[in-house]
Amino acid sequence: MVRFALEQIGTRFTFGIPGVHNTELYDELHDSRQIRPWLVTHEGAGAFMADGMSRTSTLTGTLMLVPAAGLTHAASGIGEAFLDGIPMLVLSGGVRTDSSYHYQLHDLNAQALMAPLCKATFKITRHAEIVERIYNAFDLAHGGEPGPVYIEIPVNIQLDEGDVSHLPVYKTPNAPRLDRHGILKAAELLKQARKPGIFLGWGAVGASDHAIAIAEQLMAPVATTLQGLSAFPGDHPLFAGMSFGPHAVPSAQVMQDCDVLLAVGTRFGEIATGSYGMPVPKQLIHVDINPKVFHANYPATVTIQGDSHQVLRVLHEQLGQMEVGARQDGFRVRERIAIGRSQLIQSWLDHDSQDRVNPYLFFRALEQRLDADAYVVADDGNHTFLTAELLTIRKPRHFISPTDFNCMGYAVPAALGVKLAHPQSMVVAIVGDGAFNMTCMELLTAAQEGLGVMVVVFADGELAQIAQAQASPYRRSTCTRLPGIDREALARALGTGYVAIGDQSGIDSALDIAIEQARDGRPVLVDVRIDYSKPTCFTQGVMKTSLKRLQRRTQVRLVGRSLWRELVRRVGSSGE
């Protein structure tokens, strides 16, 4: 019945590790012609694989876990999907519910454990519930704001027979109704705007075509959140960059003076707003599938609950029927964006990386070699914002990164999930050396299964994002230096290809070799000796914004401590 229900909803892969509480489930999946159970090295990596699959395709990432330890190992990936709004099905076995004994193996309250990490949790009590419960969980995972849903299937339900009258066929639920009144109000507000702007989050990735059309209608600049970076083509002349405000790239300055902001599919969270430093105008139109996000951080003039694709489609139609008012100068908007882009590029060309690899030169060479259908998976760290600021993403869902839960170790396994969903496309993971150390063993899975992913490790020997955050307020670093590791030997042991890029001169040849190996179905590790000495725009801006949010006394104390430590350092280094 579990297999039947999963096949009905289109499941093609499950991720996990078999154990004594789910061997019956795995045995049944063995006979499925549609579903392949995928063995992972760690359940946390399996959850990231499922997440990557869900983010980039119509497939629903599905976990098949043992209870207790399997669930806690997978919890980080489940939590990532929950806070980022990613659909996921989490199935596990459970301890016997018909036993008179206490202290069974894995005897833990799984429902209580998973409740804060999932949209809903269910525990099967009789056989007749199984199929409908899986259908219900699938609809919940995708309905409204998506997220994980957990189902516990006790081992006695798996082993024992039960009476079931029929096996219902899955039926797709009806689409929710549109708020046409709210859309009309939004159209009126945008019609009157002199300098409208558009801000797109992950919830807008399914509405990219309509977002482009509306932006061109209004000649409005477009910024995105980090998670929503792929919601608008990075090479479009109206694309201003990731976010806007003191933490954004120079091209995003064009957003600073917009008088009406159309925000779609964003919660205005901490990363999206640069630690709440974004200058959101008073006239805000907020579109989201989840009404709880409205007015949470910024008051909105108009709120529209609904699917972004449907809402923007009707909004585009409404705007087309109106005579838009004093439209801003589209040429001037595009010119300001182009100038800002040139300024950013020039700042990196002027930066001397000495004997390390200049990030801009690396991303320029990588971009020249990737077609528009390539998928890029970034991990959590300094490299995340370098990727967002320097690499052009052209198609929806072709860039993904952990955002609100902010898990390190995401990129390598998530890239495998993406590759399974898109076997013909190039998949590139960008990961820092600290995050790589967490889940690098999943390359063993990639090598065994012939998944030709390219894993680019930005190596500088420390946890760079935190080290930079420590530098100014603390004037010292604590627990950010990483132990040395021979990644070439590791690649040999795991059965992957390996190329190293030590400085600018080796970028082109190394990338050519790596891409060729990946296209031949061999995973390859690209070891880049990166230069992190120039901070990203995001890092510089967020440090200032975060400081401003603190109490005045705390600001004075932190600044005073920093100045005193710097003075002591200089005196000590001078020998006086």
N, C-alpha and C positions, 0 to 999 in steps of 0.2 A: 504493500500500500504506500509506503514511503517512496519507493522507486517509481511507482505509477504516478503519484502526485508530482514528484520532481520532474518527471518526463513531460507531464501535461503542461507545466509552466515554462518549459523550454530550457531546463538546466542542462548544461553540457559538461561542466566540471564541478567537482567538489574538492576542497583543500583540507588536509588534516593528517592525522596519524591514527591508525586503528589501535584499539585497546580492548580490554575485556568487556567494557560496557557498550561497545558499538560494533563488535565483530559481525553480528548478524546483519547490520546495515551494510557494512562493507562487502560482505559475502553476496548480498543481493545486488549491490551496484556492479559487482563483477560481471553479472549477466546482462547488464544494460547495454544495448547497442547505441545508445545516445549519450549516456553520461560516463565520463571517465573520472574515477576517484584518483586524485593527485596526491602522492606522498611528498610531504615537505620535511625539512630538517628540524623545523621548530614551528609550533602552532602560531606564534606571533607573526612569523614570516608568511604563513598561510593566510592569515587575516589581511595582511598587506597585499598579497596576490589577489585575493577576492576583491578588495577595495579597488585596485588598479583595473581589474576587469570591469567592474561596475561603472567606474568613472569614464571609461573610454569606449564603451559599447552598450548594446541593448541587452547583453547577457547580465544575469544577476549573480554576483559573487556569492558562493555558497560554501559554508564551512561544515565539515563533518568531524566532530570532536569527541574526545572522551570528557566526562565531567571533571570538575575540580581542577586538577593541574592543567588539563587541556584548555579549559575555559580561562583560567588565570593567565596562562601563557598567551592566549589569543586576545586577551582583554585590551591591550594597547591598540591593536588594529581595529577592534570592534569600536572602541571609544573614538578613534580617529574618524571612522565612518559616521558615527553618531553625531559628533559635533560638526562635521563637514557636510552633513546631509547626503550621505551616500547609501543607496539601498544595499542590503546584505541579508542573507538568510543564514542563521546560526543554528545548526542542529547538533545535539549531543545526546549520548546515552544518559542514563540516570540510574541511581541505585534502586534495588528492588523495593517496590512499595507494598509487597505482600509478605514481607519477612517479619518474624517476631524478634529478630536479633538486632542489637544496637551496634554502633561503631563499624558499619560496613565500609569496605574500601571506597574511597571517594565520597564519603557521606558528608556532604556539605549542602547548605541551602542555596542551590544554584539559582533559584528564582530571585532571591534577595540579592545575590551577587550580581546578576545581570541586569536587574531592573534599572539602575542609574545609567547603564550603557546602551540601552535599547529602547525603541519606541514602545515595545510591548514584549511580554514574556508569557509563554504557555507551557503547561505541563500536561502531557497526555495521560488520561486516566482510564480510557477504554479504547478498543480498536476502532470503533465506529467514528471516533473523533479525528483520526489521523489525516485523512485526505482533505476534509473540509478545513481543518486547522492549518494545514500547509498552504492551501489556497488563500485562507484568510491572512496568514502571515505574509504571503507574497504581496497581496493587495495593500496591506499596511506598510510594508517596506517601500512601496512605490507611491502610495497615496499621500497627498499633501506634501509636506516637506519630507523627502525620503530619509531612510535610516535603517539600521539593523533591527531585526525581530528574531527572538530566540524561542526555540522549541526544544523541550526536554522530553525524551522518550525513554522511560524506565526500562531496564533490561528485561524485566518479567513480561512487559508488553511485547517486546521483541521476540522473546522465546516462546511464549504461550499462545495458543490459538484463541480466537474470539469470533463472535458473530457479527457480520457486517452484511447489511441487506443489499447494498449496491455501491458502485464506485462512480461518483459523479464526475462529469467532464468539466474542466475549468472553463469559466466564462469571464471575459474581460468586463470590468465594471464600467458603468456609464461615466462620461466626462462631466465634471462639475459645471454649474452654470456660470456665465460671465457677468461681472459687475459692469454693465454697459453704461450706467449712470456715472460711475466713477471715471470710466474711460473718457466719456464726453467732457467731464470737468477737467481732466488732465489735458485733453486736446485744446480746450479753451485757454487754459493757462499757458501752454506752450505757444499757442497762436499769438498771445500778447507779449511773449518774452522778447527782449532785445538781444540778450546774450545767453541763450539756453546751453546747457551742458548735459552730458549723459554719463552715468556711472553704472557699470555693469559688474555683477558678481557671478558666482558659479551658477546661480539660479537662472541666469540668462544664456547659458551656453547652448540651449536648445532653440534660441530665438535670434541667432546671429544674423540671419538674412534680413529679418524685420528691423533689427537694431541698425544695420547698415543703411537700410532704406530711410529710416526716420532721421538718422544723423545727416544724410545727404539732403533730405527734405528741409531740415532746419539749419543746415550748415553748422552743426553743433560739434564741438570737440568731444571726444570720448575717452574716458579713463576707465580702468578696470581695477578690481581687487586682485590680489595675488592669485587667489584660487580661481578667479574668473578671467585670468589673463587671455585665455583662448576664445573668449566670447566675442572678440572683435579682432579683425585681421591686423596684425602688428605692422604690416606694410601699407595700410590704408592711410592716405594723407590726413585724415581727421583723427587718427589714433594718437592720443597725447601721452600715453604711458600708464604705468601702474600707479594708481591712486593720484592724489594731488594735494598740494600743501607744502610745508617746509621739508618734508621727508621724500619728496618726489623728484624725478628727473627734470631737467630744465624745460623740456617740451611741455610738461604738465602745467607750467605757469599760465598757459592760456586758459586754464580752468578757473583760475583764482577769482576772476571778476564776473563769473556767470550769475545771472539773476534768477534763473529757474533751473533746478537740477532734476532730471528724470533718472531716478535710481531704481535699478531692476535686479532682483535676485540677490540682494546683499543685506546683511544684518547690521552693517556699520560697526563691525567688531574692531577689536584692538589693532590687529595687523592691518586690516583693510583701511583704517583711518590713520595709520601711523601714530598709534598710541593716542588716538582721539585728537589729533592735531589738524584734522581736515577742516577747512573753512566751508562748511556746508551752508548754502544760502537759506534765507528764511522761507523762500518759495520752493518747497520740496515735494515732488511727486514720488511716492514710494510704492513700488510694485513688488509683491512677494507672495508666495504660495502659503506662507505661514503668517497669520495675522498677529501673532505674539511679538513679531519684530517691529511692528509699527510703533513709533514714538518712544521706543526703548532708549535710544541714545540721542536722537535728533527728532524734534517735532516735525510732523509732515502736514502740508497744506491739503494734499489729496492722498488717500491711501486706496490701493486696489489689490484685493486679494484674488489671486488666480495664477494659472499657469502662464509663464512669461511668453511662450510662443503664441498662445491664443490672445493674450492681452495686447501684445505689441502688433499682432496682425490687425486687430480691430482699430487700435490707435493709429496705425499707419493709414488705414482706410479713412478714418475720421479726419486726419490732418490733410489728406488728399482732397477732401471735400470742402476744406476751408481755405480762405485766402490768408496765408500766414502774414502777420504784421511786419513791423520794421525789422526785417531779417538782417542778422549780422553779416558783415562782409566776409563771405566764405574764403575769398582769396587771402585776406589778411589772417584769418584763422589758420589756414594751411601754411602760410608763410611763417607765422610764429612757431608752429609746431616743427617745421623743417629747420628753422634756425636753432631751436632748442635741441633737436637731434644732433645737429652738427656740433654744437657746443659740447655735448656729452662725449661724442666720438673724439673730438679734438683734445678734450681733457685727458682721455685715456692714451691717445697717441703721444701727448706731451709727457706722460708719466714714464719715468725710467724704472723698469722692472729689474734692471741689472742682470744678474745671472739666473733669474727665474722667469716664468712664463707670464706675460701680460694677459690678463683675462680677456680684454677686448680682442686682441689678436687671435687668441684661441677660438673665441666664439665666432669671429668673422670667418675663420677657416672652416669651422664646423658647419656653419650656415651655408657656405658655398657648396658643401658636399651633401647636404640633406635636401631631399625634395619636400614639397609641401605636405606630403602624406606621412612624414616621419613623426614619431611620438617622442616627446621629451618628458622624462620623469625626474623631478628634482627632489632631493631629500631636504631635511631641515638643517639650516646652518648658513654661514656666510655666502656659500655658493648659491643658495636659493635666490637671494636678491641680486647677485651678479647675473644669474641666468635671466631673471625677470627684467633687468634693466638693459642687458646687452644682446639677448638672443631674440630674433624675430619669430613669433609664433603666428602662423597664417590660418589655421583651421580649428574649428571648435573641438574641444576635448583632446587636442593634441599636445597640451601641456597640463600636467597634474603635479600637485605637491601637497604634502600634509600641511594643514593650516591652523585650525583652531585647537585641536588636540596637540598638534605640533610634535609628532613623534620623530625622533632620530631613528635611523635604520629602515626607513620606509622604502627608499628608492630601488634597491636591488630586487627584493621580492616583488614589489609592485610592478616593476618593469617586466618580470616574468609573466605576471597576470595579463599585462597589456599585450605581450607577444603571443600568448595563447589565444587571445581574442582577435589579434591581427597578425597572423603568421607571415603575411606577405609584406608587411611594412617594417621599415627600420625603426628600432626602439633604442633610445639612448637614455641611460641613467646618469645623472650628474650628482655626485655624492662626495661629501667631505671625508677625510680619512678617519675621523672619529666615528661618524655614522656608518661608514663602510665596515669598520671593525665589528659592529653590532650584528650584522646579518650577512656578512660576506660568504658564510658557508652555504647559502642558498645557491651560489654559483655552481656548487656540486650538482644540484638538481638540474640547473640549466645545461651543464655539460653532459650529463647522463641522457637528457631528453633532446639534445640538439637544438636548444633555443638560442638563436644567434642574436643575443642582445649585446650592446656595447656599453660597458660600465666605465665611466670616466671618473677617476678618483682625483679630486683636487687635494693634493697633499702638501701640508705645511708643517706637520708635526705637532699641531695643537688644535684645541677646540676654538677655532678662529672667531666665531661670532661672540662667544662669551669672553674670550681673551680681549677682544676689542672693547667690549662693554666694561671690562675690568680696568682697562688701561687708564682712562681719564679719571673716574671717581676714586679708584684705589691706588693707582700708580704702581701696581704690582699685580701678579697673576697667581691664582691658587687653583690647583687641580685642573689646569687646562693643557698642560704639556702631555703629549701622548708617548707611550713607549714605542720604540722603533720596531718595525716589522719588515721583513723581506717579502714584498708583494710579488716579486717575480717568482720566488720559490713557492709562495702560496698559490699563484696561478698554475704552476706546474702540478702541484699536488691536487688541485681541484680539477685539472684537465681543461683549463681554459687557455685562450691565447693571451699574449702579453706584449704590450709595447710601452715604452717610456718616452716622455717628453720632458727633457731637462731644461730647455731654454727655447727662445723663439725660433731658432734655426731648425728645430726638429719637428715643428708642428705639422707641416704639410705631409711629409713622408709618413709620419706615424699614423695620422688619421687615415691616409689612403690604405695602409696595411690593415688597420683595425676594421675599417668599413668592409674591405674585401673579405676578411675572415668572418665577420658577422653575417654577411650575405651568403656565405657558404654554410651557414648553420652552426657556427662555432661561437660560443660566447667569448668575449675578449675584454680583458682588463686594460684600460688606458691609464697609465700612472703619470699624472701631470704635476710637476714641481711648480706649484702655482704661486703667484705673487699676491698676497693679501694686504700689502702695505697701504694701498689706497682704499679707504673705506667706501662703501656704496652710498649713494644719496640717501637711501632709506635708513641705513645705520646712523649716519650723521644727524639726520633730521629727528629720528626717534629718540636719540639720546637727549637732545635739547628739549623736545616736547615732554618726555617723561620727567625731566628735571622740573619743568614748569608746573607740572601737576602736583608736585610735592608741597608740603607745608613750608612756609618761609623759613622757619627755624631749622627744618631738616635740610633745606637747600643750603643755608649758610654753613651748617655743620659739615655736609658732604664736600662743599667747595673748599672750606677751610682745611679739612683733613687732606684733600688732594694737594693743595698748595704746600702744606707743611711737609708732606712726604716727598714732594718734588724737591723742596729746598734741602731736606736732609740728604736726598740722593745726590744732588749736585755738590753739596759740601763734602760728602763722603768720597765722590769720584775725583774731586780736586785735591784730596789729601790734606785739606786744611783742618 
